[in-house]
Amino acid sequence: MQIKKKNDIGLILDNFSSFAKWDASGKKLYLVFADNKRGGQLTLMNYGDDRFSVHGLGEDYLDPKESFFEERNSVVSFLWNHRAALKAAVQPTT
């Protein structure tokens, strides 16, 4: 999948269930991708009602809790800043 514009990220969010895994205990969809800025991984979560959150984990850090995005534009901007890692995570495996 190409990520050349922010609209491409919107398409990923609109079709999140196609890329994400289901967490039955947490009742949420989640997608894990590299945190290239801090050297760990980020988990983007969706609770089904267009509420998204993110949590980071690395060898030298652990975010204390999930950070919820107040609006869709905030999620898109966040993912735009991590688009290379996001692209790698949503690429189909062959």
Secondary structure as GFF3:
##gff-version 3
##sequence-region A 1 94
A	DSSP	alpha_helix	6	14	.	.	.	ID=ss1
A	DSSP	alpha_helix	16	19	.	.	.	ID=ss2
A	DSSP	beta_strand	21	23	.	.	.	ID=ss3
A	DSSP	beta_strand	28	35	.	.	.	ID=ss4
A	DSSP	beta_strand	40	46	.	.	.	ID=ss5
A	DSSP	beta_strand	52	58	.	.	.	ID=ss6
A	DSSP	beta_strand	67	68	.	.	.	ID=ss7
A	DSSP	alpha_helix	72	81	.	.	.	ID=ss8
A	DSSP	alpha_helix	83	90	.	.	.	ID=ss9
###
